[in-house]
Amino acid sequence: MGVNADFAGRSYPPTEPYAVQAEHIAQFADAVGAASALHRDAEAARAAGYRDVVAPPTYAVVIAQQCDAQLVRDPEAGIDFTRVVHGQQAFEHHQPIVAGDQVVGVLHVDAVRQAGGHAMVTTRSELSTTDGAALCTATSTIVIRGGE
């Protein structure tokens, strides 16, 4: 079964809240080489005007991938994860993600198309706090490789 083109335009319900933790921010910052003290030192972050340590901009992918998992795990979508290659990622930040945030994401399937025997699916994850404050719009394109 191929990727279900009828999924373009579909949206999924909000994810369960993701608790952003200072320790996870520091680990992510280490992994991506983000050296700023704002990612590790709560006092430095507060002195800069934040409530707590600030996540590096690409930290949003941690939560956005939980949104994308809803589509990939949906049997009606027809996506074989063993054939998935990440194609593109973009972030539009509305405000920083900060330790202590409770974040939910709503996934929208913006496009499903065929290209050179492969399927390409573009999704948009709208990340916000459980209080409704917009944090980030993460747009991702995955390529589902066609037959051998």
C-alpha positions in Angstrom: 0.0 0.0 0.0 1.3 3.5 -0.9 1.0 6.7 1.1 -2.6 7.8 1.3 -2.8 11.1 -0.7 -6.2 11.8 1.0 -4.4 12.6 4.2 -3.5 16.1 2.8 -5.5 18.6 4.8 -5.9 16.2 7.8 -5.2 17.4 11.3 -4.6 15.4 14.4 -5.7 16.1 18.0 -3.2 17.8 20.4 -0.5 15.6 21.8 -0.2 14.8 25.5 1.6 17.7 27.3 5.4 17.4 27.1 7.1 18.7 30.2 10.2 20.7 29.2 13.0 20.0 31.8 16.2 22.0 32.4 18.2 18.8 32.4 16.9 17.8 29.0 17.6 21.2 27.6 21.2 21.0 28.8 21.7 17.6 27.3 20.2 18.7 24.0 22.4 21.8 24.0 25.5 19.6 24.6 24.4 17.3 21.7 24.1 20.2 19.2 27.0 22.2 20.4 25.0 25.1 21.7 27.4 26.8 24.2 25.3 29.6 25.6 24.9 29.7 29.4 21.2 30.4 28.8 20.8 26.7 28.1 22.4 25.5 31.3 22.4 28.2 34.0 19.0 29.3 35.4 20.5 32.4 37.0 22.0 33.6 33.7 18.7 32.9 32.0 16.8 34.9 34.6 19.3 37.7 34.4 18.5 37.8 30.6 14.8 38.1 31.3 13.7 34.4 31.0 11.8 32.4 33.6 14.3 29.5 33.5 16.9 28.0 31.1 16.0 28.5 27.4 16.0 25.6 24.9 18.2 26.0 21.8 15.9 26.8 18.8 16.2 23.3 17.3 14.9 21.7 20.5 11.4 22.2 19.1 12.1 19.1 16.9 11.9 16.9 20.0 8.3 17.8 20.5 7.5 18.2 16.8 8.6 14.6 16.2 6.0 13.4 18.7 3.4 15.2 16.6 4.8 13.5 13.4 4.6 10.1 15.1 0.8 10.4 15.1 0.9 10.3 11.3 3.6 7.7 10.9 1.8 5.4 13.3 -1.6 5.8 11.7 -2.2 2.6 9.7 -4.5 4.4 7.3 -1.7 6.8 6.2 0.2 4.0 4.5 3.7 5.1 5.7 6.3 2.4 6.0 8.7 3.9 8.5 11.5 1.7 7.3 11.5 3.6 4.0 11.3 7.1 5.5 14.1 9.6 5.0 14.0 13.1 6.6 13.9 15.6 3.8 13.6 19.1 5.2 12.9 21.0 8.5 12.1 24.6 9.2 11.1 26.4 12.4 9.2 29.7 12.9 9.6 30.6 16.6 7.0 32.8 18.2 8.7 32.8 21.7 11.4 30.7 23.3 10.7 27.2 24.8 11.7 27.4 28.4 12.2 24.9 31.2 8.9 24.4 33.0 6.8 24.8 29.9 4.1 22.2 29.3 3.9 21.9 25.5 1.3 20.4 23.3 1.4 20.1 19.5 -1.2 19.9 16.8 -0.1 18.2 13.6 -1.4 19.3 10.2 -0.7 17.3 7.0 -0.1 20.1 4.5 0.8 18.1 1.4 1.2 14.6 0.1 2.7 14.3 -3.4 4.6 11.9 -5.6 8.1 12.8 -6.9 10.3 10.4 -8.9 8.6 7.3 -7.6 8.8 8.4 -4.0 6.1 10.0 -1.8 6.8 13.3 -0.1 4.7 14.3 2.9 4.9 17.8 4.4 3.6 18.4 7.9 3.2 21.4 10.1 3.3 21.1 13.9 1.9 24.0 15.9 3.5 23.9 19.3 2.0 25.9 22.2 1.9 25.8 25.9 -1.1 24.2 27.6 -2.2 27.7 28.4 -2.4 28.5 24.7 0.7 30.6 24.2 2.2 29.9 20.7 5.8 28.7 20.8 6.8 27.4 17.4 5.6 26.3 14.0 7.7 23.4 12.8 7.4 22.4 9.2 8.9 19.1 8.1 9.0 17.1 4.8 9.7 13.4 4.9 10.4 11.3 1.8 9.0 7.7 1.7 11.2 5.9 -0.7 9.5 4.0 -3.5 10.1 0.4 -4.5 13.6 -1.0 -5.0 
